[in-house]
Amino acid sequence: MIETINKTEQLKSIILEDIRNGVYSHEDFPSIRALSKKYGVCKHTVSQALFSLKEIGALKVHPGKSGTVNCDLAQKNIAVLYIGMTPLSQSEFGAELFRGIEEGIRETGKYSYNTYSLPEGDSIGSLDENLDRVHTAGILLVGSDNPYKLSCLKKYKIPFTVVGTSVNDADVSFVAPHMENEVFEEVDLFVRKGRRKIAFIGNIREGSPSSCEKTNPFFNVLKKNKIKISEKFIKKCSHLPENGYVQMKEILEAPEIPDAVFCTSDLLAVGIYRAIHERKLRIPQDIAVASCDDLEIAAYLSPSLTTVRMPRYEIGYQSVKQLMAKISGRRFLLHKIIPSELILRESI
């Protein structure tokens, strides 16, 4: 029995979800009487819901009959949602991940995709107005574990998967990298090479699984080796080269400077390198540097950057596979973890 103030809207959402999932075909859409019995509502509510579905193009309603499904509007597109203004395919981090998504969707043979930019923080911007919920069979949310965004997506009643980060919600499916062991090994290498004054530059968000994958191992290495560092060596910032430059320059202006720095993104390392070179200091002789992601630029910095490789293509590809299983009702692994790899280069 449907228990809600607006039974018509509730029924409309349920039937639309069933249409997307292929429950109904254009040949055997149930009668109003059958729908009334199935969903436990009166015939008048069914009629209103069907009329509303006709208005959005999901049904063709004929006099004296319940209607037929507009099959051209069911299960056609995948919505790819990403954070920020730079298109995912053009970003330094997202291009390889997007290539995996594209390949996975192409292999289905029946889906296309639309991309949508989402703002930072607790907002979904204009997604409510722009997302075509009739055409959209599934959603890929790239790189966000924001609880508000997840709650909004749940309300759409459209299958979705989070791409590239784990989330603190047992009901939400995701495909994410496992980086903790590799980051621990990377930072521990500083200590094994005699470094004790280790700085941290990067994104620290309490409660965020993607942030904790990088921050927890860093502080665990310090704890394991009984290393205490100045709070001035801990710099919080987003992943932009200019932030790495500004934060590292500030650290180097203090009387005591670090002999190693760990950052949470290769983009930060670009700015960190510049700040170190401007002070006429050497990497790694004076200050060792290590990072995460293994973007293409990491191998071309001088000296080449030690970093943890995130398997971005595989994450994008496997996310599509997981979403396809959800759409078709097949069994799938709710939380899929892809191993990362420590890439040792010249900066340590």
N, C-alpha and C positions, 0 to 999 in steps of 0.2 A: 504494500500500500504506500502511495506517495503522500508524505506528510509535509506540506509546505504551504505557505501563505499563497504563493502564486503557482498553482498546480499546472496551469497552462505552460508557463515558461519552463518549469521542471520537466514536464512531459516532452516539450519541444527539444530540450537539450538531450534527453535520453534517446529519443528517436533519431535525432541527428547523429549522435555518437554511433548508434546501431547501423545507420546508413553508411557512415565512414568505414565501419568495420566489416561491411559486406553482409550484414545480417539479412537485409532485404534486397531483393532484385526487382527489376521493373515488371517481371512476369507475375510475381506472387505476393505483392504487397498486401498485408492483411486488411480486412474490412474494418470499419469504424467499430462495429460490435466486437470483433476479435481483439482489437487494440484496447478497447474499454475493459474487457475481461483480463487481458494480459497485464495491464498496468494498474488495474484496480481503481479506475476513475470513471466518471460518468461520460456518456457519449458526447455531451456538449463540450466538455473539456478536450476530448479527442478532436472534435471538429475544429475548435479554436486553435489547437496546436498544429493541426494539419494546414489550416489556413495560413498560420504564421510561417510554416515551412515552405508553403507555396510562395509567400512574399519574398523569401530570400533565395528562391530558385532551386530548392532542394527537392521539391515535389511538384508534380503536375496533377492537380485535383480535377476530377471529372464529375459532372452531376450524377448523384445517386451512388457514387463509388468513393472509396477512400482515397485513391490516387495511385500514381506510379512514380517510382524513383527516377530522378534525372541523373542517370548513371554518369553523364559527362562531368557532374559536379562532385562525385564521390571518389575519395582516395586518389588524388592526382598529384598533389604537391607536398613537398617537405619544406617546412619553414626553418631556416638557419638563423638563429638569433645570436648576435655578438655584441660586445660592449665597446662603446666609443665610436668616433666618427670615421676612422680609417677603415676602408673595406677589408674584411678578413683576408681576402686573397692577396692584398697588397701590403699587409703588415709584415714586419720582420719575423714576428713570432707565428703568425697565423697562416702564412702561405702554404707551408708543408702540411699542416693540419687540414686546411681547406682542400688541398689536393686529395687527401685520403677520403674526405667527405664526398667530394665530387665523384671519385672513382667508385665508391660504395653505392652511391645513388645511380650512377650510370649502369652498373651491373644489374640493378633491379629490372631494367628494361621497361618500366612503366611509370616511374616517378620523375618529375622535374623538381626544381627547388626555387625558392625565393629567399632572399637575404633581408634581414631587418636589423638596423642599428638600435641598440638600447643605451640609455644614458647610464652613467655611473650611479651607485647608491641605491636608495630605496625608491625606485621609480621604474615604470615600464614605458614611460614616454607616451608616444602615440600608438603603441602596439594595439591597444583596444580598438582603435578606429581603423587601423591599417591591415590587421591580420584577417585574411579571408578564411573564416572558420569553416565554410562549406567546402572549399577546395582543399583545405589543409588536412592531410591524413596523419601527420606526425610533426614533432618539433624537436630540433636539436638546439640546446642552449649551450653556447660555447663559453667555457672559462668563468662561470659565475656560480658561486655557492650562496648568493644572497637569499636569505629566507623569504623576504618579501616577494622577490621575483618568482621563487618557487611556488609560493602560495597563489600568486596570480595565475601561473600556468596550470595549476591543479584545477582552478575554477573553469578553465576552458573545456575540460573533459576531453582533451585530445592527448593521445599517447606522446610522451616526451622523454628524452634522455639528456642528461648533463654530460658535456664533452670536456675532458681535460682536467677535471677536478673532482675529488670526492666531496660528498655533502653529508652534513649531520642530520640526515632524514632517512630513516630505515625504509621508507616507502618509495623513495625516489631512486630510479635507476641511473647509473653513471658508468662511464669508462674513464679511468684516470691512471696516471703514472704512479709507480711506487718509487720514491726518491730518498727515503730516510736513510737507508743503509749506505747508499752511495754518497750522500751529503756528509754523513758521519765519517766515512772513510776519508773523504776529501779534506775535511777540517782537521781530522786527527793526523793527517799527513803533515800539516803545519807543525804540530807539536813534535812529531817524530823527527822533524828536521830542525828542531831546536827553537821554534818560534813560540813565544809566550805572551807577546803583546798583540793580541788579535782583535781587529776591528770588525764590526758588522755594519753593512749598509744595505738597506732593502726594505721590503714590505713586511710589516709585522701587524697582523690582524688577529687578535685573540678570538679563539673559537672558529677560525677559518681553517678547514682541513688542508687546503692548498698552501696556506701560509705556514701552518705548523709542520708540514712536510720538510720545510727548509729551516725554520727557526729552531725547532726542538732538537734536531741533531747538533746544531751549532752549540747551543747551551749545554747539551749533554756531554759534548767533548770537553768543554771547559770544566764542568762538574767532575767528570771522570779524572781529569788531570789536575784538579784542585787549582785551577787558574782563575784569578780574580782580575777583572779588567775595569777600567774607568767607564762610568756612564757616558763620558764624552766620546768613547769609542763606539757607541751604539747610535746609529743614525737611521731614522725611519723615513722612507720616501717611496714614491711610486717608481715604476720601471721606465725611466727616461734617461738618456745619456747625460743631459744637462744636470739632472739631479745627482748622478754619480759624481760628476765633476765638482759641483758646489759642495756636497757633503764631504768628499775626500779632501778638498782644498781647506775646508774648515778644520778637519782633523789635523792636517799637516801644519796648521798655524799655531797649534798648541806646543808648549815646551817639550812635552813627551810625545813622540810619534810611534805608531805601531810598526811591527816588523812583518805583519801579515794582515790581509783584509779579505773577508769573505763577503760576497754580494749575491743577492737572490736572483739576478738576471744578468745575462751577457750584455744587455744594453747599458746597464749601470757600469759595467766594467770598462766600456768605451770611455766614459767620462772619467772614471777612476784612473785609467792609464794616463790620460792627458794631464790630470792634476799632479800625478807622480813625476811625469817627465818634465813638467814645468819647474819643479823643485830640484831638477838635476839629480833625482834619485833613480836607482836602477831596479828593474824587476827581473828576477826575483832576489837579487843579491841584497838589496836594502829592504824591500817590501815585496813579499810574495802575494800573489793574487789568485783567488779561485772563485768559481761562479756556478751558475745553473743555466740549463736550457740547451747549450750547444747550438746556437744560431750559426749561420754560415760565416759570419764575421769573426767568430771566435778563433778559427784556424788562421786568419789573416792578420790578427793583431800582432804586434812585435814587442815582446816575445809572444808566441802563440799561447792561447788561454786554456788553462786546465778548467774543466767544467763537467757538469753532469748532463748527459744527453737525455732529453725527453723524447720518446719515440712518437713524435707528433703525427706523422702519416698514419701509423698503425692505430693510434688513438682515434683519429678521425674516421678511418675505415671501419674499425670495430664498433664505433658508436652507431654507424648506419646499420650494421648487421644486427645490433641489439634492438634498435628502433624497429626494424622490419619484423623482427620476431614478436615484438609487443603488438604491432599493428595487426599481424596475422593471427595472433592468439597462440603462437607456439611457445614452448618452454624456453627460458633463457636465463642466463646468470644475471641477477639484479645488479650486482656490483662487480664489474670486471676491472682487474688491476693489470696494467702492462709494465713489465720490468724496465728500469732505466739502466744507464751504463756510465761509469766514471771514465772520462776521457782525459788521460794524463798527457799534458803538453809541457811547455817550457816555463810557465809562470810560477811554478812552485819550486 
